[in-house]
């Protein structure tokens, strides 16, 4: 019975991984396709990587998307961390219910509604105070921070909820000020969550199409918007080459982040063992 169960679990696991990664592997293989037609194999070639490097339109959209994603992830991590700290450490304060609802709303709000509401907000601000002068990178970044910080806040809150507060309480009992406790103890504890939140916000911003379409203007075409516009005209294998390069970059980022998280957890475990030995 246990053997049948293990075989079933392994089969389901293999099917799940195959369902997720076989399309990605096929896309990487077809990025070296010599044919102009996307689904037709015409032999091995790197011509589309050369075409990609010579395409100013693609690189302009890619650079804009990465600038927006990095800025969004950084500010969303800062604001989301503060929100997560408030929800996890200050369990009772006036307006907590409203604040929790405002944090959770972007998680369940349809992107069409979010994009439309932000568009109306920017139009109203432009009429009242003259800002923003035109919609572009700034408005897209603000829109992405609005929904990305909610995801970071949930990650940080869950990290703090499961963390041991005894270290913070011991530091406070020994006379450390709250700000010093935050810098020396709390932030190292939630560092893996902050890294995970940053990566999540970066991915959400880089992948967004609907909201960016609402709040963008002329000359501010992001990479998802460019790819979507090409879908209607017919994709070429240079998009496969671009996607392959993005996969490599993201994979390297995940590996580095995973290594840093594991090293931080091992260091924390060693510190706990030393503290237990000292006692």
C-alpha positions, 0 to 999 in steps of 0.5 A: 500500500505504501509502495503504491502511494509512493509511486502515485506521488512520484508520478503526480510530481513528475507530471507536474514538473513536466507540465511546467517545464517542458514548454519552457524547454521547448521555447529555449530549443526553438530560440535556436530555430533557423526558420522565420516561422515560430512553430516550424523547425528549420535547423539550428542557428543563432541568427535570432540572437543576433537579430535580438541584439540589433533590435532597438525596439526590444531593448528599449522596452526591456530596459524600461521594464527592468527599470520599473521592476527594480524600482517597484520591487525596492519601494514595495519591499520597504513599504510592505515591510513596514506594513507587515511589521505593523500587522504582526507586531502591533496587534491592536491599534485604531484602524487596524481592520481598515488598514488590513482591508486596504492591504488585502484589497489589491490581492483580490481586486481585478487588474482591470479595476485597479488599472482603471481606478489608477488611470482616473486618479492620474487624470484627476491629479493632472487636472487639479495640480498639473501632475503628472504631465504625461503618463509614462515610467513614473505612473507605471511604477507608482501603479506597480508599487500600489499592488506589489507592496500588498504581496510583500506585506503578506510575506513579511507578516507571515514571516514575523508571525512564525518567528521567535520573539524571545530574541527581541524581548531579551534585547529589550530586557537588556536595555536595547532601544526599539530601533536598535532591536529592529536593526540588529534582530528583527531585520536579520530575522525577516531578511529571507522574507524581504528577499522573497518579497523583493523577487515576488514584486520584481516578477509581478512588475516585470510580468504586468500587462493590464495595469501598465496598459491603462497608466502608460502613455506614448513612448512608454512601452514595456516588454509585455506590452510589446510582446502582446502587440506582436502577438496580433501581427505574428511572433518571430523567434527573436521573442524566444531568444529574449525569453531564454535570456530572461529565464537565465537571468531570473534563474541566476537571481533565484539561485543567488537569493536561495544561497543567501537565504540558506547562508543566513538561516545557517548563521542564525542557527549557529548564533542560537547554538552559541547562545544556548551553549553560553547559557 
